[in-house]
Amino acid sequence: MTTTASTPASPARFMLAWLMPLAVGVAAWRTPWAAWATALGFQVVLALVERAAPRWTSPPPAASATPGFVAVLRAHALWQALLLALGVALAVRHVDGGGSWWAVVALGLGVGGVTGSQGITFAHELGHSKSRLDRALGWLLMGSVLYAHFMVEHYRGHHPRAATRDDPATARYGESLWRFLPRTLVGSFASAWRLEAQQLARLRRGWHRSALAWATLAQFALLAALAAFGGGAALLFWLVQAAYAVFLLEAINYVEHYGLERRIGEGGRREPFGVQHAWNADHALTNCFIANLQRHSDHHLHAWKPYPTLAALPGPQLPTGYAGCLFLASVPPLWFRVMHPRL
């Protein structure tokens, strides 16, 4: 029997997500290694809870996204900015004090666990908003992990093409995570710039009017400033946190549509995206931390629906939540053994 609440989700439930940046920040203040251990600990605990209570599902969807729900996402932009600033300061202090560079890597991995699992997830949700402020925050969050082109590729590329071979973010049947990663990294970057060029040509605008071009320049300027004012320690910390954040993003992309493909009908037209073209999970605790992203079929069918209003649709179901699936996907033979019977 499935265990779920009878009342719709409330903003307070999603405020649990704030515990992760707070905990990692406190841990980082103690030691860089504690930051890494804390971020990894969150993933392990979520995976264990998913396994121990697989029927603990999320509450019914809310009727609308009240200001409280929106505040949860917007506040994370502040928490992440503070966490990144703290990380830079601690990295520089640690190396200046004769500390190990490996500790700076550990600090970057710890902070990247937050900027990847939550920062990118919330940026994704903010980018789907009709509010200019929210979309601007989405660009800032993605720029902080040096992946601003996601703001073009995801909305103009992935959503129309998901579950097709034209989509670099859709993993193919039998493709391991480690083969998928280079294909999606290169393909998504190239696709974003191609889509931006097409839109600029259609609107008869020059590249000086491109948000993607300006965001990319801002990313390079940020790295230059870090190197100039914080030295190698600041630069290494930022690059590690960004790389790990992007790894988490693409690993979840791998899980979300693995092996699912829309049919090609007469005239070469692909069938519309349906509930059967995304993998879903509805574990309550994990959904608290990643804004209902696991209700993925409904998200693709209704891209503008705010996260608290997403419903748990009867699409393909993952063996566990995203936290557990990250571990499964990291071991391809285990992933294939679990997933292929479900396909």
Beta strands, then each sheet from edge to edge (+ up, - down):
end
